[in-house]
Amino acid sequence: MLIEFQVGNFLSFKETVTFSMVASDIDSQDRESDSNSVFAVNEELNLLQTAAIYGANASGKSNFAKAFGFMKRFVIDSSRQIQITDEIEIESFRLSTITKNKPSFFQANFWLNNKFYRYGFEVTKEKVVKEWLFCTTNVQEYNLFTRNKNRIKISPKFFKEGKGLEDKTKHNSLFLSVSAQFNGRISEQILKWFFNCQIISGTQDRNYRNITIKYFESSLSQREDIVQFIKDLDLYIYDIRMTKESVSLPSEMPEELKSLILRSASEISSTSIQTLHEKYNEEGEVVGTEKFELEENESEGTKKLFYFSGILLNALKNGHLIVIDELDAKLHPIITHKIVQLFNSNKYNSKGAQLIFMTHDTNLLSSRLFGSRLLRRDQIWFTEKNKQGATDLYSLVEYDIQEDASFESDYIRGKYGAIPFIGNFRQLLASQEK
């Protein structure tokens, strides 16, 4: 589970900002909300299961997802896919002369296999400047390794797996990634944790089609879970079917070429998805079903929910982290509310899955629309840019306000910042009036 994530000098983040999933010692006056929103790691630490990030357009919300996404990709791929002559695909804060030649900073604190890990690095386009890994059991934190450019210091007691790999680490690759490539036990566990974190865009839902197809086809129970998930969201769908589209190739084609084409067809997925709807007679009685093609006949919102269903259900089943930019795009506010509610649920989220999402849907801040609060103050975050174009990231829990305050209306009125300042458009069409 994610505890904290920090990023600095990356895209719109000039100074290092800290995002925390640690539950604050607050009483939201809703016992059910408190118990469902919080996962107890131990007697001293409770972690939040969801968090929402609000902010004006271009305030840096998406850059938060991009920052975590970069850290994930670099951890997984730096030792496998980056050549010694390659630049690191990093973009520092560009609106200041101070940050131009300074490294970008990334650090994640997480709970994994009953231990606390703190891992991070500093990078430029040319090289890894610093890298570190710490672990905490009980109270004491101990160092596994630290790196300063090409000088790597390893703890012989706590990180034996890294011994002898210093010279095998390129200047533009992470030592942790190299250690995992050589089957280091701790390194592999950490890489798997990053791999299982999903960072996805709510507007590019088709990118996750094949993930859901694999989840759907892997077992009968998972197929039933997806169908029930779609049914529960009241999309008028009775069932979902999948059929493999066969690829017909000429018999005289060379076998090697056939294998290549068939393998490529498999990779892009040749699966057709149909939704079944009940058909009624004049008396309103069900007399059969009608088959629709998902891509051709269903709404954009329905397609998004199907494409996301495998990722959401897999995270709930296995206790993974999901970061979704623009979760509410194409979705009705009630459906967005229900998705968040799944993660804020002891019943459906018993493994400690976490959902961090960027949104403009202020309905989620209201206690009146849904009967009770969905989000506590420590689950509500904001991004706002200053006059120099740098993003600040802060939580509603930092404000001294009453628990029964109207979060939604106060936010819209600008009490917490993180809203757009709109001009009056007086001069917009002035030339046409002359």
Sequence and secondary structure as in RCSB ss.txt:
>XXXX:A:sequence
MLIEFQVGNFLSFKETVTFSMVASDIDSQDRESDSNSVFAVNEELNLLQTAAIYGANASGKSNFAKAFGFMKRFV
IDSSRQIQITDEIEIESFRLSTITKNKPSFFQANFWLNNKFYRYGFEVTKEKVVKEWLFCTTNVQEYNLFTRNKN
RIKISPKFFKEGKGLEDKTKHNSLFLSVSAQFNGRISEQILKWFFNCQIISGTQDRNYRNITIKYFESSLSQRED
IVQFIKDLDLYIYDIRMTKESVSLPSEMPEELKSLILRSASEISSTSIQTLHEKYNEEGEVVGTEKFELEENESE
GTKKLFYFSGILLNALKNGHLIVIDELDAKLHPIITHKIVQLFNSNKYNSKGAQLIFMTHDTNLLSSRLFGSRLL
RRDQIWFTEKNKQGATDLYSLVEYDIQEDASFESDYIRGKYGAIPFIGNFRQLLASQEK
>XXXX:A:secstr
 EEEEEEESBTTB S EEEE B  S   S HHHHHHHEEESSSS EEESEEEEEE TTSSHHHHHHHHHHHHHHH
HHTTTT  TT         S SSSTTS EEEEEEEEETTEEEEEEEEE SS EEEEEEEEEETTEEEEEEEEETT
EEEE TTT GGGTT GGG  TTS HHHHHHHTT HHHHHHHHHHHH EEEETT GGGGHHHHHHHHHH HHHHHH
HHHHHHHTT S  EEEEEE      TTS HHHHHHHHHHHHHT  EEEEEEEEEE TTS EEEEEEEEHHHHS H
HHHHHHHHHHHHHHHHHHT EEEEETTTTTS HHHHHHHHHHHS TTT  S  EEEEE   GGGG SSSSSS SS
 GGGEEEEEE TTS EEEEEGGGS   TTS HHHHHHTTTT  S      TTTTHHHH 
